[in-house]
């Protein structure tokens, strides 16, 4: 690794079969964006699509666009496109609400499907909103349920006949560690539990095959690797075998079998649409569809191959040139998502210094610097350049000033 030069990374970019996709995204000159695991980059086509929705579909067609522009079917239409690259069938995925709301809906449906079982199992340090939602569900249902958090290497052993539901994030948001989806799903179901996966840090970066794994439920967000924009609608997956039985508690009118009958009594839609609630955000959903269309056109295997190579190169450069950092992500690519996390006691200030130098990552308390590698627009030369900037920052102690140590609201 020490013999490689920037020229070697430029050659990698010239030979990259995904290189052409970078031109589909808005990227400022001189900026290295390594935070796609938190917020994806704006696709250029999204601006034109938003203009069309605002000026023609809303501005001219007004309410007619629910039919003429097919607004009414956007949750299912975009959901089917997402299904194509997460190992689901058409009719098993819809976009709606937020990841948090969808998690509540599906977790509530799952525990109702498993009466008499008390435990929901997750891991400590799971993404906070997942734990908060599960805590809220347990509190709402009173003594019927208990949330049990178990270290990841003890989870399979902890799943027993009293487990109603297992909820895990496929790729850990802080470390990038990857769960064995097939093994844990099989263990849960062997004990009569249902399995719910959070794919927020997987979909669009790590190949996922929900049906091959036999997953029961899944949720995920649209604003990370799917490039749907800040606050983009999330998605949810329900295996077809559960459609008739799964009843989520937020029975809004868009989940009704025939919402425009305006009946006083709720009758759930027969398929995946029963998991909808209120009116879709058409503009947000339309923006997400652009990003999803790009992702659906890409070989997931090529994405994974480039992701692994980017992460491996970054880790090796850091270990060679910046040994003062602790690599927190697995070195084994089969156990890692599309990010590399590093630990340093001055991590926050160092990240702020990087951001000022146009290398954009993010920080997670207490000491974690996160770098997300989105294969569609991150170049190999970006890896070399970002590490070179970090070497300079550490050599000159340029992170060591009050400006970089003052915490902002969003880290």
C-alpha positions in Angstrom: 0.0 0.0 0.0 2.8 2.5 0.8 4.1 2.2 -2.8 0.8 3.3 -4.3 0.5 6.9 -5.5 -2.3 9.2 -6.4 -1.8 8.2 -10.0 -2.7 4.6 -9.2 -6.0 5.8 -7.8 -6.7 7.8 -10.9 -6.1 4.7 -13.0 -8.7 2.9 -10.8 -11.2 5.6 -11.7 -10.5 5.3 -15.4 -11.2 1.5 -15.2 -14.3 1.9 -12.9 -17.4 0.4 -14.6 -19.6 2.7 -12.4 -17.7 5.9 -13.1 -20.4 7.3 -15.5 -22.9 7.4 -12.6 -21.1 10.2 -10.9 -22.2 12.6 -13.6 -25.8 12.0 -12.6 -25.3 13.8 -9.3 -24.7 17.4 -8.1 -21.2 17.5 -6.6 -19.4 20.8 -5.8 -16.0 21.2 -7.4 -13.2 20.3 -5.0 -15.6 18.7 -2.4 -15.2 15.1 -1.3 -18.5 13.8 0.0 -18.2 10.8 2.3 -21.5 11.1 4.1 -23.9 9.3 1.8 -24.7 7.0 4.7 -26.4 10.0 6.4 -27.7 12.1 3.5 -27.3 11.2 -0.1 -26.3 13.6 -2.9 -28.9 15.4 -5.0 -29.5 13.7 -8.4 -29.4 16.3 -11.2 -32.7 14.9 -12.6 -34.4 15.6 -9.4 -34.4 19.3 -10.0 -36.2 18.9 -13.4 -38.6 16.4 -11.8 -39.5 18.8 -9.0 -40.1 21.6 -11.4 -42.4 19.4 -13.4 -44.4 18.3 -10.3 -44.7 21.9 -9.0 -45.3 23.8 -12.2 -47.4 21.3 -14.3 -48.8 18.6 -12.1 -49.7 20.8 -9.1 -49.6 24.2 -10.8 -51.8 23.4 -13.8 -53.4 20.0 -13.3 -54.1 20.6 -9.6 -56.3 17.8 -8.1 -56.7 16.1 -11.5 -53.1 14.9 -11.1 -54.1 12.3 -8.6 -55.4 10.5 -11.6 -53.7 12.1 -14.7 -50.2 11.9 -13.1 -50.9 8.8 -11.1 -50.2 10.4 -7.8 -52.5 7.9 -6.1 -50.3 4.9 -6.9 -46.9 6.5 -6.1 -46.4 4.5 -2.8 -46.8 1.2 -4.6 -45.1 2.2 -7.8 -41.9 3.4 -6.0 -42.2 0.5 -3.6 -42.1 -2.0 -6.4 -38.9 -0.4 -7.7 -37.2 -0.7 -4.3 -38.4 -4.3 -4.1 -36.3 -5.0 -7.2 -33.0 -4.5 -5.4 -33.8 -5.7 -1.9 -34.9 -9.2 -2.8 -38.6 -8.6 -2.5 -41.5 -9.2 -4.9 -43.7 -6.6 -6.5 -46.5 -5.9 -4.1 -44.3 -6.5 -0.9 -43.0 -2.9 -0.5 -44.5 0.5 -0.2 -43.1 4.0 0.5 -44.7 6.0 3.2 -44.2 7.9 6.4 -40.8 7.8 8.2 -38.6 4.9 9.2 -39.7 5.4 12.8 -43.4 5.4 12.1 -43.1 2.3 9.9 -41.1 0.5 12.6 -43.9 1.2 15.0 -46.6 0.0 12.6 -44.8 -3.3 11.8 -43.6 -4.0 15.3 -47.1 -3.6 16.6 -48.5 -5.8 13.9 -45.9 -8.5 14.6 -46.5 -8.7 18.3 -50.2 -9.0 17.7 -49.5 -11.9 15.4 -47.6 -13.7 18.2 -50.0 -13.6 21.1 -48.8 -14.9 24.4 -45.1 -14.2 23.7 -43.6 -11.4 25.8 -40.2 -10.5 24.5 -38.9 -8.2 21.8 -35.2 -8.7 21.3 -32.8 -6.0 19.9 -29.2 -5.0 20.7 -27.9 -2.2 22.9 -26.5 0.5 20.8 -29.0 -0.1 18.0 -29.9 3.1 16.1 -31.6 5.1 18.9 -34.9 5.7 17.1 -35.4 2.0 16.8 -34.9 1.5 20.5 -37.1 4.5 21.3 -39.9 3.3 19.2 -39.8 -0.2 20.7 -39.6 1.3 24.2 -42.7 3.4 23.4 -44.6 0.3 22.0 -43.8 -1.6 25.2 -44.9 1.3 27.4 -48.1 1.7 25.3 -49.0 -2.0 25.7 -48.2 -2.1 29.4 -47.3 -5.4 31.0 -47.9 -7.4 27.8 -44.4 -6.9 26.4 -40.7 -6.6 27.5 -37.9 -5.1 25.4 -34.7 -7.1 25.9 -31.4 -5.8 24.5 -28.6 -8.4 24.1 -25.0 -7.9 22.8 -24.8 -9.0 19.2 -22.7 -12.1 19.8 -25.4 -13.3 22.3 -28.5 -12.6 20.2 -29.0 -15.9 18.6 -28.7 -17.7 22.0 -31.1 -15.2 23.6 -33.9 -15.9 21.1 -36.3 -18.4 22.8 -39.9 -19.6 22.7 -41.0 -16.5 24.6 -39.7 -14.2 21.9 -42.4 -12.5 19.8 -40.2 -10.3 17.6 -36.5 -9.7 16.9 -35.6 -6.2 15.6 -32.1 -5.5 14.3 -30.4 -3.0 12.0 -28.7 -5.0 9.2 -25.7 -2.6 9.1 -24.9 -0.9 12.4 -25.1 2.9 12.0 -22.0 3.6 14.1 -19.6 0.8 13.3 -20.8 -0.4 10.0 -20.9 -4.0 11.3 -23.1 -6.3 9.3 -25.4 -8.9 10.7 -25.8 -12.4 9.1 -29.4 -11.9 8.0 -29.9 -15.5 6.9 -28.7 -17.0 10.1 -30.5 -14.7 12.6 -33.7 -14.8 10.6 -33.6 -18.6 10.6 -32.9 -18.7 14.4 -35.8 -16.4 15.2 -38.3 -18.3 13.1 -37.1 -21.7 14.5 -38.2 -20.4 17.9 -41.5 -19.1 16.5 -40.5 -15.4 16.6 -40.9 -12.9 13.7 -38.0 -11.0 12.2 -37.9 -7.3 11.4 -34.9 -5.8 9.7 -34.0 -2.1 9.5 -32.3 -1.6 6.1 -31.6 2.1 6.5 -27.8 1.6 6.1 -28.1 -1.3 3.7 -30.5 -0.6 0.9 -28.6 0.7 -2.1 -25.2 -0.1 -0.7 -25.2 -3.7 0.4 -26.9 -6.5 -1.5 -30.0 -7.6 0.4 -32.3 -10.5 -0.4 -35.2 -10.4 2.0 -37.1 -13.3 0.5 -34.0 -15.6 0.2 -33.5 -14.9 3.9 -37.1 -15.6 4.7 -37.5 -12.2 6.4 -41.0 -11.3 7.8 -40.7 -7.5 7.8 -38.3 -4.7 7.0 -38.1 -1.0 7.1 -35.7 1.5 5.6 -35.2 5.2 4.8 -35.1 7.0 1.5 -32.6 9.7 2.1 -29.3 7.9 2.5 -28.1 5.6 -0.3 -31.4 6.0 -2.2 -30.7 9.8 -2.6 -34.3 10.8 -2.1 -33.5 14.1 -0.3 -33.7 15.2 3.4 -36.8 13.8 5.0 -37.6 11.6 2.1 -40.4 9.0 2.6 -39.3 5.7 4.1 -40.2 2.2 2.9 -41.6 -0.9 4.5 -41.6 -4.5 3.5 -44.1 -7.2 4.5 -43.7 -10.7 3.2 -46.6 -11.7 1.0 -47.4 -14.6 3.3 -48.3 -12.2 6.1 -50.5 -9.8 4.1 -53.8 -11.2 5.3 -52.9 -11.4 8.9 -50.7 -8.4 9.6 -52.8 -5.5 10.9 -50.9 -2.3 11.6 -52.5 0.0 14.1 -52.5 3.3 12.2 -55.5 2.6 10.1 -55.7 5.7 8.0 -57.8 6.2 4.9 -55.1 5.4 2.4 -54.8 1.9 3.9 -58.5 1.3 3.4 -59.6 -1.2 0.8 -61.6 1.5 -1.0 -60.7 4.9 0.4 -63.0 6.8 -1.9 -66.1 5.0 -0.7 -65.7 7.2 2.4 -67.2 4.5 4.7 -67.3 5.1 8.4 -65.8 1.7 9.1 -62.3 0.7 8.3 -61.7 -2.3 6.0 -58.0 -2.9 5.3 -56.7 -3.1 1.8 -56.0 -6.7 0.8 -52.3 -6.3 0.0 -49.3 -4.2 1.0 -51.4 -1.0 0.7 -53.0 -1.8 4.1 -49.8 -0.5 5.6 -50.4 3.0 4.3 -51.9 5.6 6.6 -52.4 9.2 5.5 -52.1 11.0 2.2 -48.7 10.6 0.5 -46.3 13.5 0.2 -46.3 13.7 -3.6 -43.4 16.1 -4.0 -41.2 14.1 -1.5 -42.2 10.8 -3.1 -41.5 12.1 -6.6 -38.0 13.3 -5.5 -37.3 9.9 -4.0 -38.5 8.1 -7.2 -35.7 9.8 -9.2 -33.0 8.4 -6.8 -34.7 5.0 -6.7 -34.8 4.8 -10.5 -31.0 5.4 -10.6 -30.4 2.7 -8.0 -32.7 0.2 -9.8 -30.6 0.6 -12.9 -27.4 -0.5 -11.3 -25.9 -3.9 -10.7 -26.0 -4.5 -7.0 -23.0 -6.8 -7.3 -20.9 -4.1 -9.0 -22.0 -1.7 -6.3 -20.8 -4.1 -3.6 -17.5 -4.8 -5.3 -16.6 -1.1 -5.6 -17.9 -0.5 -2.0 -15.6 -3.2 -0.7 -12.6 -1.9 -2.6 -13.2 1.7 -1.5 -13.4 0.8 2.1 -10.4 -1.6 2.0 -8.3 1.1 0.4 -9.4 3.7 2.9 -8.6 1.4 5.9 -5.2 0.5 4.6 -4.3 4.1 3.9 -5.4 5.1 7.4 -3.5 2.3 9.1 -0.4 3.2 7.1 -0.5 7.0 7.2 -2.7 7.8 10.3 -1.9 5.1 12.9 -3.2 7.3 15.7 -6.8 6.4 14.7 -8.5 3.2 15.8 -10.5 1.4 13.1 -13.9 0.5 14.6 -15.4 -1.2 11.5 -14.6 -4.8 10.6 -11.6 -5.3 8.4 -13.3 -8.4 6.9 -15.5 -6.9 4.2 -18.1 -9.7 4.5 -18.8 -8.3 8.0 -19.0 -4.6 7.0 -21.4 -2.3 5.3 -20.4 0.6 3.0 -18.8 2.7 5.6 -15.6 2.9 7.7 -15.7 4.3 11.3 -12.7 5.4 13.3 -12.2 6.3 16.9 -10.2 9.2 18.3 -10.7 11.1 21.5 -10.7 14.4 19.5 -13.0 13.0 16.8 -15.4 15.8 16.8 -12.9 18.6 16.3 -11.0 16.5 13.7 -14.1 16.0 11.7 -14.9 19.7 11.8 -11.4 20.4 10.5 -11.9 17.9 7.7 -15.3 19.5 6.8 -13.7 22.9 6.6 -11.2 21.4 4.1 -14.1 20.1 2.0 -13.9 16.5 3.1 -17.4 15.8 4.4 -18.0 13.0 6.8 -19.8 13.1 10.2 -19.3 12.4 13.9 -21.2 10.2 16.3 -20.7 10.4 20.1 -18.6 9.7 22.0 -15.6 9.6 19.7 -16.6 8.1 16.3 -15.7 9.7 12.9 -17.8 8.1 10.2 -17.0 7.9 6.5 -19.7 6.6 4.1 -18.7 5.3 0.7 -21.5 5.6 -1.9 -20.1 3.7 -5.0 -22.2 5.7 -7.5 -20.4 9.0 -6.9 -17.3 8.4 -4.7 -14.1 8.1 -6.8 -11.0 6.1 -5.9 -9.0 9.3 -6.0 -11.3 10.8 -3.3 -10.0 8.1 -1.0 -6.4 9.2 -1.5 -7.2 12.9 -1.3 -9.3 12.6 1.9 -6.6 10.7 3.7 -4.0 13.2 2.5 -6.0 16.0 4.0 -6.4 14.1 7.3 -2.6 13.5 7.4 -2.0 17.2 7.0 -4.6 18.1 9.7 -3.0 15.8 12.2 0.6 16.8 11.4 -0.2 20.5 11.9 -2.7 20.1 14.8 -5.1 22.3 12.8 -8.0 20.6 14.5 -6.9 22.0 17.9 -8.9 25.3 18.1 -12.0 26.4 19.8 -13.9 26.8 16.5 -13.7 23.1 15.8 -14.4 22.0 19.4 -17.7 23.9 19.7 -20.5 21.4 19.2 -23.2 22.2 16.7 -26.8 21.0 16.9 -26.3 18.3 14.2 -23.0 16.4 14.3 
